[in-house]
Amino acid sequence: MSERRGVLFGAGAYFIWGLLPLYLSILEPAGPVEILAHRIVWSMVFITALLLLRRSWSFVRAVARDRRRLLMTFSAASVISLNWGIYNWAVLNDHVIDGSLGYFINPLVTVLFGVLILRERLRPAQWTAVGVAAVAVTVLTVDAGVVPWIGLVVSATFATYGLIKKFVGMPPLESLAVETAFMA
């Protein structure tokens, strides 16, 4: 049952992310930095409300004493802020396809990190799926006629964020709370 919920939550997140360019474009004349600031502040408000409802504050003292964890969450906050900011800029400057391509490339970069950094091994069917996705990215890149710098940066920052989160060793809400506090 929890696996089915996870798939539904993932599909819902991708659906919402797919609508994000439409939402960002109607926020003009706000610029990318202003939108980023609102995203950070309102995320902090929402996360604080969730923590208040759950009465989950015991992690704060433990995290404050753990320099490694603080450095990791600060790094995660920095990388995801960069990711959000670049994506905002891309959408507001008519580079929606370039920015969106980054999230299409992201699974390839994530798999690359898994294989090269985490020493994960892929089965033949997984390599086939990666190959098909790589061909699709290549076709899109050749069709565009330019190196997709925006997409590469978006995918690299999002994959790096995921890699850092793997090593933070905190529950998602608590980790996100610390990251958002750093961003704020």
Buried (B, 14 or more C-beta within 10 A) or exposed (E): EEEEEEEEEEEEEEEEEEEBBEEBEEBEEBBBEEBBBEBBEEBBEEBEEEBEEEEBEEBBEEBEEBEEBBEBBBBBBBBBBBBBBBBBBBBBEEBBBBBBBBBBBBBBBBBBBBBEEEEEEEEEEEEEBBEEBBEEBEEBBEEEEEEBEBBBBBBBBBBBBBBBBEEBEBEEEBBBBBBBBBBE
